[in-house]
Amino acid sequence: MKKISIDLGDITKLNVDAIVNAANSSLLGGGGVDGAIHRAAGPELVAECRTLHGCRTGEAKITKGYRLPAKYVIHTVGPIYSGSREDPVLLGNCYRNSLSLAKENHLHSIAFSAISTGVYGYPLEEATAVAVKTVTEWLDAHPDYDMTVIFSCFSQRVENAYRKELGD
Ligand code: AR6
């Protein structure tokens, strides 16, 4: 069975153990996928987020999913694209730390939004390459752990980028 798949649509509809939010360092909500997740989860989500005292770029924190079909939300903060060598390192950290946090919580399915590719300005093809490489490496490093990964694509353009990168 393939461990990685692509879903074209709204991440808030996915029935998985965890969805990964492209948050900002306050963790108190925002626009884009962050706004959609908070709206769908309900006000209990921001209440729990307030107890977490923010999140640094590249790190990840977990909350319950509340009114979402997903059991948990993993909040990670992608880099604001600058064109520096740090960008792919920080973006890779988002994917790796989210997967490790999911495993620590005994979760077995995770859906990622395309972190940093909206408001944060990361060029889509470059970000997709980092996402696919980091997730593939993590899965290869944990062959005995059952984890399925969905790349949630909100537009055809994003889906095309993932299909190309995955060779589908
Ligand atoms: N489901 C799946 N993907 C979505 C959805 C959705 N419902 N809505 C948008 N996307 P962005 P960033 C895609 O801007 O670049 C927020 O204000 C979107 O098409 O949400 O990491 C935060 O609070 C794009 O491909 O996140 C931060 O301040 C991807 O999600 C800042 O934006 C990411 O776009 C984070 O910026």
Boltz pocket constraint, residues with backbone or C-beta under 6 A from the ligand:
constraints:
  - pocket:
      binder: B
      contacts: [[A, 9], [A, 10], [A, 11], [A, 12], [A, 22], [A, 23], [A, 24], [A, 29], [A, 30], [A, 31], [A, 32], [A, 33], [A, 34], [A, 35], [A, 36], [A, 37], [A, 78], [A, 113], [A, 114], [A, 115], [A, 116], [A, 117], [A, 118], [A, 119], [A, 120], [A, 121], [A, 122], [A, 152], [A, 153], [A, 154], [A, 155], [A, 158]]
      max_distance: 6.0
